[in-house]
Structure formats: structure tokens, C-alpha cells
Amino acid sequence: MLVAGGPAQTVNILAYQRFLTHTAKDAKFNASAILHEIGLIYDLSWLDRLLYRFAIIPTARKAMLRFGESQSWMDAPVEGGMDRPEWGRGRIDPFNPVKFGILEMNTDITIGNSVMVPLWNMRARQGKALHWDGLNTSLRDVVVSSAVGDGMDYKGYENGARETDEIQEWLLDLPAPQSPFVTGKAGPGYELDQEQVKAGEAIFRANCAICHAKDGHATGP
């Protein structure tokens, strides 16, 4: 199910990044092989074939290899020689790629693996602590820094400032979807046991609400 503003819970970002790097290193990643595969489904013009052979394919391969080098810190051992933990599905390290890849800081032993969060109801979060560690209270700064973390440079920001603002405005009032358990769309066998719901609410109130309920006094700061 696709839900606007929802986290990509089934996507393994790290595995995809490694796939791109391994693909670029493969001997079969060359213009002749790729043009042959393209030719099986599409008839390129002679000019397009020249562009793909001498510009597009070599440039793409170099870019993928550079990207792999920028992510090589993930394969460096941390304290005690232990391997860094895999991100897993629906998770990402939001800060170390920026630290080591963009800011070019020395690789350290920090691990920032974090669940990707939904982006609903951001207007209610205006002025409150954002990011998973609460380091920012400006939604605009978060939107821009997220774009930078995904590869946007200064020139891209100058050309795309309006689009960045439009994304921010869209997020402010993007509603959370209704729970399929409440709407009855979860399907047969997924009916809610109201006694368990009440028991769960009591546990939530006792252990979680202080930070995660709308009326929790630590929610937001």
C-alpha cells in the first residue's frame, strides 16, 4: 500500500546502494553489453547510440563508483573490530552519510541507524524539536538539509527553491491516513479485540505518553 508521507517500511536502502556499487564494478557494465540489452526492447537512433556509448554509460558508471567510495565507511569496523550493523528495511543512518560523505569528516565509531519517520501533520510540530534527536526546530531547515543530504548542491537549491518551499507547504497539512483497523479495511481475521485495546492504552499511558501523546508534557521539546 502506498501512503503519501509514510515511511518506506519495506525498502532496504543500504542493500540498494550496495547493489548500485556492485553493478558498476561488474565487467558486464560496459557500453556494448548495455546497448545490446537496450536494443532488445528499443531501437535507439545512431546519435543516441553514440551518446550512450561515449557519454551516458561511462559517466553513469563513474558516478556509481564514486558513490560507492563515499559509502565505504559503512564497511569500516567500529569499536572492538565489530562490523557496523546493517540498516535493514525501513531504516537509514540519517547523519553519518552527511558527516563522512559531504562534510568529509574523519570516520568514527558512531552508529546512527534509525527508523524512517512519517511526515504527517507537520503544522502541529512547528517550532518543536525535529529530527530524530531533536537538534532542529525549523521545518524549513530540515527540508533543505534533507535535500542536501540526498545530493542537492547550492546551484540545485538556487534553481529549486520554489519546489523546496512547495514541499514544505504540502507537508504542513498532510494528514495521517486512517487506521485500517478503525475503518474495517484491515481484512478478515484482523478485527480489534477491544479488551486488548484498553490494556494497550493503559501500557501506552503509563510508559510512552509522556513523550508520544499529544498531551504528553515532554512531547515536542
N, C-alpha and C positions, 0 to 999 in steps of 0.2 A: 504494500500500500504506500503510495506517495502522499506525504503530508507536507504542505508548504511550511517552511520554518522548522521542521522537525529534524533531529539528528539522523545521520545515515548509519543506523544501527547495524546494518548487515555488511557494510563496506570495510574492507581491510586496507586502509590507506598505505601502510608500510609495505605490505605484500605487493601492492600495485606499483609503488615506487621502485621496489627491487626488481619487479618484472620488467619495467622500462629499462633499467640499467643492464640487466642480463640480456635483454633483447638487443641492445646496442652493441654489446660485446660479442654477440654471436656472429660467426663467419658468414652466415646466410643473410645478415643485414648488409646488403650491398645493392647497388643500383640495378644490376642485371636481374638478380633474383626478385627484387620487389617490383620492378617494371613488368616482369613476366607474370607475377600474380595479379597485378593491376589489369594487365591485358586480357586476363581470363574473364573479367567482368565489365571492362570498359575500354573503349578504343580512344586512346589519347592521340591528340594531334602531334605532328612531328615537333612543333615548338614546345608543347607541354612535355614531351618525352625528353627533350634537351634540358628543359628547366628541372625536371625531376632528377635526371641523371647527374647533372653537374652542379646543381644548386640545392634543391629542396631536400633530397635524400641525404647527401653528405652533411648539410647543415643540421638536419634533424638528428643525425647520429652523433655529431659533435656535441650538440646541446644536451642530449640524453646522457652522454658520458660525463659531461661537466656536472650535470645534476647529480649523477651517482657519486662523483667525487665530493660534492658538497654535503652529501648524506652519509659519507663514510664514517662519521663519528658514531653512528648507530652500531657499527661493528667493533668499535674500540671497547675493550673491557673496562669495567668500573672498579670500584674498591674491592680488593681481595682477588682480583683476576676474574670476577664473575662477569658473565655476559649481560648486556643490558636486556631488560625484559622486553618482549615483543609488545607492540601497541595493542594488537588484537582488533577484532571487529568493533566498529563504533567508537574507537578510541584514537587519540593522537597525542603527540607531545607538542603543546602549543608554543613553547618558548625556546627550547634548545635549538630547533632548526634556525630560528632567527639569530640566536646568540652566536652559533658556530658558522652558519652559512652567510648571513647578511652582515652582522657586526664583526665577524671574523675574530671572535674571542677564542682564547685557548680552550681546548676540550677539557671538560672537568667531569666529575663523577655524578653530577646531578641527574635525576630522573624525574621527568615531568609528565609521565603518562596520565592522561585524563580523559574521562568520558566526554564526547562531544555533546554540547548542551542545546536544548531547543531555544528558539529565538522569539517566542510569543510574548505578547503583552509588554513590550519594552517601554511603553509610556509610563506604566506603573513603576518601572525601575529607574526612571530619570533621576539623576542625582545620587543614586545608591551605588554601592560598591559593585563593580562589574569585573569581568574576567573571573576565572575560577579561583584566583587568590585575592580578589578584591582590590587590585592595585590601581584601578581607574574608575572614576565616577562620571566620565564624559562618554556618552554613546558615540558621538562623532569621532572621538579619538580611537575608540575601539573598532569602529567600522574601517577607518583609514588604516590603522595599524594592522588589522586583519588582512586588508588588501595588500599592504606592503609585505606581510608575511607570506602571502600567496604569489608574490613576484612582481607587484606593481612598483614601478620606479617613479621618480619625480615627474618625468615627462608624461608618463601614463596618468598620474594624478592631475596634472595640468589639463590634459585633454579629456579626462573623465570625471572631473569634479562634480559636474551636474548629475551624472549617473550615480556617483557615490552618495550624494545628497538624497537622490530619489530612493535608493536602497534604504537609507536611514529612515526616511519618512514612511516607507512601506512597513518597516519593522515596528514602528511605534504602535500601530494599531492592529497588527496581525494577530487574530485571535487564536487561542488554543483550540484544537478540534475537540468535539465532544467525545467522551469515552464511549467506545463501542459497547462496554458493559452496561452503561447507563441507557444508551439508545436502543439496546436489544439487538445490535448488529454483530455482536461477538460470535454468534453462531450457536448451534445446539451443543449442549454439554458445557457451556460457559456461563450458565446462569449464576448470579451472585447469591451467595449464602449470607443473608443479612446479619446473622449472628456473628459470622466471621468478620463482616464489615465493621460491626460495632467493636469487636475485640481488636481489630487492626487499628481503628481510630483511636482507641484508648492507648495503645502502644505508641502510635504516632504522637499523640498529645503529650505523653509522658517523656518521650525521648528525642523527638525530632522537631516539634512545633516551634520551639524557641528560635530556631533559625530558618525553618522552612515553611511555616504557615504565614498567611498574610498578616495575622495579628501577632506574630512572634516578635518579642521585643528586640531580638538580635537579628531579625530578618532585614537584610539590606545593608547595614553597616559593615 
